[in-house]
Amino acid sequence: MEFNTGYVMAMDRDYGEGHVSDSSTNDVGITPIRDIGMSVPFGIAAQNVQGVAAKIRTGTRIIELQFPGAGRSNRQSQTPEMYGKLQRQALEELSRANKVDFTTHASFGVFGLAGMDQQGNFSKLNKRFAIDEIRRAIDFAADVARGGNVTVHTGEFQRPISEEPWALDKAGKHLFKNYAEEPERAIYRVVDERSGQVILQARKNQKVARAVWLTAKPGETYTDDEGNQRTTREGEVVYINYDNQRVAMENRVPEFDAKTQRFKVDYWEWSRFEKEAIERTQEAREFWRKHKNNPQAWERSSYYQFRNVQSEKDISIYPEEAYVQASLETNAANARGWALYYGQNIEELRADLLRLRKALETYEHLEKTSPEEAKEFLQREVPGVSQRYRAAGLLPTRLEYPSQMIKDAIDEINKSIEYSRQTALSQEQQAADTFEQMRYIQSHRRYGLGEAYGAYAEAGMHAMIKSDELQKRGKLKQPIFVAMENIFPENYGGHPDELIDLVKGARRAMVDQLKQRGYNEEKARKEAEEHLKGHLDTGHLNMWRKYWIWNEKISPEENDRKFNEWALGRVQKLADEKIIGSVHLTDNLGYQDEHLSPGQGNTPTVEIIRILKKSGYNGPLIVEPGADATTDNSDFHGVMKAWRLFGSSIYGMGGSGQQPGRQRQWSDVQYSYFGKSEPPYFVFGRYSPSEDWTLWSGVPME
């Protein structure tokens, strides 16, 4: 049997029928059977090497070997380390003998490399675990596939869909929402850079009481940091203290209302924190310009997180960070206030203590030298809570010598000093700890992306090293690269724009790591682009359909058309960026990742591939036939449906009962006996049954 040719022979029933051209590929620039492969998840579609060999016999030229398991493997969730040297050698020999290309998919259990856990915290251990899963998949790809993509799921963290810049059209209207009220009820997380733990969740619909800060009104003069007199411009925000001196935001003071004799407080909505974020960004950039070469200044600054940026353009503060900074500043101010309150009388108490000690010396001497009959007159009545009962004659009068009374007073003052010292000190420590925490707060996004960029860069470095090793041994088919897959819409990396950001950010991080190893800029950039790429999953892209804001004024068909226009526009952007290194061809109906075969859902798969091919894409196209393994005769039927979608011919070009000259398609032979709806009505040769088993009527057994 020869695919993609007009192969017929004299024994074919359709030998005499005319043929059509064999070049039809549904006008997308591919030859389906040659260019479209299938995925084989170990433990699901194949249990071992023999299972992979069986998949090769189906006729596909590209197979993606996938690993569902993570960590310690089991039979149904296999991992790369289940396959030792002999199995890897067998798979590699299968590839060479059958002229089949293998690609690799790392653990399904990895969702991004930022290290986020189920509670939204970031863990270095989780990050290390995910990186190791990618590394052992890269090792497997080097041994078995001798190169190619190692696909890994993204999904670094959750974020409100409606709040992203790409969620709005040019007119500012929402294209996407997670739910109807999301723009008003969105949640933002802020983490501690030192631990990765979430320290606060900011909700957009919650008003927060904040002080009305004292500012210089437009036209008013104030004293700047250098002692110069300046005039506030219109629209300028200048915070001042009660001496009319400009102060940093962390040292702001509230306005005092002379009428109510109270400090002014107002409720802030989220829009106010957005303005606060802009103000803090401006202040942080100004601080960077002044102190970028002064490390000591950064140690004392609440903008410590920007200490290593290369340009002030890299400095931006998110509203959720401004929200937390304002809260922490309030907490620190409260602690400092209590510290002042508890410590305000310590000096006075110390002075009293010195006077009492001198008095004690005097009275002890007096009591010691006085005659016994005179000592009685030295005693004094001890004051106390029971004084009024003694005055009423209910309790006897209690007399003590002055020295004892002074000793008691000294004990009380020492206790007061100890209380004030401990309380004031604890409040000062709390204020210092709060300020220290302010230096390390980061938005969920900023921290997560920083961790992800570095982790993908580390994986890319490992892919580069393994590629170099294969190159030296003369076994490299193509460079190994980490392919970051656009994951579900709910997580970062699911949107095409986010996928572009992840790839570019990881490449920048890898360039930095390579430059530290002595690479020049050009060589480092080339290596990063070669070993870090994106992976497009058509089904994941189509899942954005469920969050698409439908226009009720137009028909469902028109709404679908508009969504498809958006999706194809994003694919075009991915193609223009030249970052796509591999593709999954899956389909669904826009809700869940059910892995329908291409063409069985509403994903514009053909149009997507047309765009990629016109842009020069030459990487693998892998069908993930998950649903057909259950709902059809086999997973391979899902691959055949994809071949059919893209116009592949099979075994000859004509067909009995067909219009002469029409190309035979997969739909003509699928679920049948090479184009016939019934089995053949005769057999011959070895397939013919023995005459010894012929019925008395002469009817053939077949």
Secondary structure, DSSP 8 states (H G I E B T S, - for coil): --TTS----TTSTTTTS----S--STTSS--HHHHEEEEEEBTTTBSSHHHHHHHHTTT-SEEEEE----SS--SSS--GGGS-HHHHHHHHHHHHHHT-EEEEE--TT---SS-B-TTS-B-HHHHHHHHHHHHHHHHHIIIIISSEEEEEE----B--GGGSGGGB-TTS-BSB-SSTTHHHH-EEEEEETTT--EEEEEETT--EEEE-B-B--TT-EEE-TTS-EEE--TT---BB-TTSBB--GGG--B-EETTTTEE-EEEE-HHHHHHHHHHHHHHHHHHHHHHTT-HHHHHT-TTGGGTT-SSGGG----HHHHHHHHHHHHHHHHHHHHHHHHHTTHHHHHHHHHHHHHHHHHHHHHHHHS-HHHHGGG-EE--STTHHHHHTTSS---EE-HHHHHHHHHHHHHHHHHHHHHHHHHHHHHHHHHHHHHTTEEEHHHHHHHHHHHHHHHHHHHHHHHHHHHHHHT--SS-EEEEEE---TTBTT-SHHHHHHHHHHHHHHHHHHHHHTT--HHHHHHHHHHHEEEEEEHHHHHGGGGGB---TTS-HHHHHHHHHHHHHHHHHHHHHHT-EEEEEE-B-SSSS---B-TTSSS--HHHHHHHHHHTT--S-EEE--TTHHHHSS-HHHHHHHHHHHTT-B-S-S--TTS-TT---BHHHHTTSBTTBSS--S---GGGS--GGG--TT-----
